[in-house]
Amino acid sequence: MTGPAVPFREIVLKVHSRCDLACDHCYVYEHADQSWRTRPRTISDHVISRTAQRLAEHAKTHALPSVSVILHGGEPLLAGPARLRKVCEEFGSALAGVAELDLRIHTNGLQLSSRYLDLFDEFGVKVGISLDGDRAANDRHRRFADGRSSHPLVLKAVELLRQERYRHLDLGLLCTIDIENDPHAVLDALVELDPPLIDFLLPHATWDEPPPRPDGSETAYAEWLLKVYDHWQDRGCRVPVRLFSSVMSTLSGGPSLTESLGLAPTDLVVVETDGQLEQVDSLKSAYDGAAATGFDVFSHSFDVVAAHPGVRARQLGLAGVSETCRRCPVVRSCGGGLYTHRYRAANDFDNPSVYCRDLEALVRGIEARVAVHPAVTDRAELVEAQQDLTRTLLAGLHADLDGRGGVRWEEAWELAGELESSEEGAAGLDHVLAHPYTRTWLLEALGGLHAGRPQGVEEALRLPDYLAAATVRSGLGLTVPAAYRDGRVHLPTLGELRVGGEGECGTLRVTPVGGGFVARRDDGGGEWRIPHGADDPAWTPVRHLGHDAVPRFALDDLDPYRDCFGAPAAPRLGRSETVELEAGLAEAWELLEREAPSHAAAAADSLTTLTPLTAGKHAERPHGYGTVGLTSTDDAKQLALALLGGLRRTTLRALLDVTDLYADDGAWDYRPFWRDGSVPFSRLLAETYERVAFSSLDPCFMDGIDEALDMMGSAAEPTAGGRRFIAALDEEVKRTRDKWAE
């Protein structure tokens, strides 16, 4: 096993090893491991103190900002208030100034009283209570040894915890599933208690001791849970359910929210009442001694336990699940299931979960039900989302500068607010912020600040240039400061003004006048009047291409941030080169409208800016939505393909800016038909997305697409939105195939 061990951020502290209930599904007393019989009933002062010291050492060594201590049993309340106070005091003292301490207790609630809750309030101990639903459901397993019901006492504990003075301590309810219970009645009973969270737990089982399946169905637990899910949806999802939230999170590309699902590495260790250090407690269901490590708090640090092979096995993520699970499309959501549930005596834990079919059915059932949009595909929505993202980045830049921009930045920030306050000013600012290379500038400035580069602040101080361009576009009678560098000031989306010689730097003032503007150097070194559409020797405007048959695109060969494609940006095009590009664009556009009208319409609706490129390769940098870089060619088909490829790349990048189409990229490799070697999912998706567009012009690009779609459809990386994106891509392929079949 390679890589460093994951530090423990959570310990389960067994403060009492006996219980006042006789639940027949309890893994501590009713399953394979019976080590509880030899444990001390109550944890000693020495074990408490030594464990607190070990945890503080561990937190300090790994610079952990916070750690959780879960008081457990048996039934932890049987330890008594004095013992629990000792635990809270020792851990609070040991962790003071080292890491934030999160104290929790999981209890059956029978002993809960105001005396305990006042103690928990004093130390901030959060309380989780076990309850399996209504009385009929709860009494199926959670009874006293003499068969009496525990339900009334548990309800009394829940009601006590719900009192206003204790409500902030409530963690929620833990419910162990029994498929013989009525799923609707169980949910209703739990929701009516208004907990902050409901946690449904599959009963512990292994391949050697499988869970009960009264009707023999391999998906009985999924069917039960999906009935709960549907009822939960019908009730307006009033109370969060961790299991459902976790599946929805992973389907959207987020993390798992529970140990029982997902691929996140374990960061938990158990301390028994005698100080023995053990792996996750549920392993007691597998076989006698399965949770043991041979270590204790007296002689061993937590780092030693973290390196134990059994612990490391649960820290390997995808590499730690069986080969069957690695090939399964839902493995990101189910994570192979709880480690304990994979056990079979013949080959230990190298198996899928004994609930494998249930977990797959549950994930696919929720995926089919949940309203997850694959991406923002409507141009207006995508533009709005991109605009919101750009404004968020700008606000982040303001926050990150934290005063380092001085007066220049503060004046510019005030001016931005002034522009926003009028309809004309806001429209001008929106236009400039929507410029694709504004995004590149923002990311460069933020990157410089985060890396501590001195030029990061200077990069940020280009904001006045953008505001000057926005003000000119708005026509408002505002005078805006801007900076010239090397004798030039660049006004994004408008052009470049020469106000000095090489090497000259300084500031000037820009004032809109009659559709144009006046620029005056602050040092009195000159004044320039640039009428709207003027051809002034000092003024180099951004030109536009297009005519009646071709949409109007900005030809931006001036912007200092345009060098963000996979090939270097070309210098300013001469007149003949511009005419040649415009003629080639007209031919390419005619081809697109004839052979791929839907793509031509998408390009007309999405692209705003074209930038000439030269031959060569370099690293591509992020930029905003709506631009394509083109290398000069007299081949109309090649130019049309370049437009299609550029449109697909900029659209996919914009989608990925605002939605997750896949997760865990790079964990699996794929071999597409059209290239040698393997690629990660992100590359496969991007190349397939481009080739589908290319195939509308040339059917040879269809080769390998079906195989690629099959690979992506059965892959584990796509989110729910990603799968819908792939399905839409499949429909596009069918339409293209029909076209070529005609």
Secondary structure, DSSP 8 states (H G I E B T S, - for coil): --S------EEEEESB---S---TT-TTTSSS--GGGGS-SB--HHHHHHHHHHHHHHHHHTT-SEEEEEEESS-GGGG-HHHHHHHHHHHHHHHTTTSEEEEEEEE-STT--HHHHHHHHHHT-EEEEE--SSHHHHTTT-B-TTS-B-HHHHHHHHHHHTSTTTGGGEEEEEEE--TTS-HHHHHHHHHTT--S-EEEE-----SSS----TT--TTHHHHHHHHHHHHHHHTTS-S-BHHHHHHHHHHTT---SSTTSSS----EEEE-TTSEEES-GGGGGTSTTTTEEEEETTT--HHHHHTSHHHHHTT-GGGGS-HHHHT-TTHHHHTTS-GGGG-BTTTBT-S--TTHHHHHHHHHHHHHHS---S---SHHHHHHHHHHHHHHHHHHHHHHHTTTTHHHHHHHHHHHHHHHTSHHHHHHHHHHHTSHHHHHHHHHHHHHHHHT-THHHHHHTTHHHHHHHHHHHHT-S--EEEEEBTTEEEETTTEEEE-S-TT--EEEEEEEETTEEEEEETTS--EEEE-TT---TTEEE-EEEEETTEEEEEE----TT---SSS-B-----HHHHHHHHHHHHHHHHHHHHH-HHHHHHHHHH--EEEEE-S---------SSEEEEE--S-HHHHHHHHHHHHHHHHHHHHHHHS-SB-STTSS-B--TTSSS-B-HHHHHHHHHHHHHHTTT-GGGGTTHHHHHHHHHT-S-B-HHHHHHHHHHHHHHHHHHHHHH-
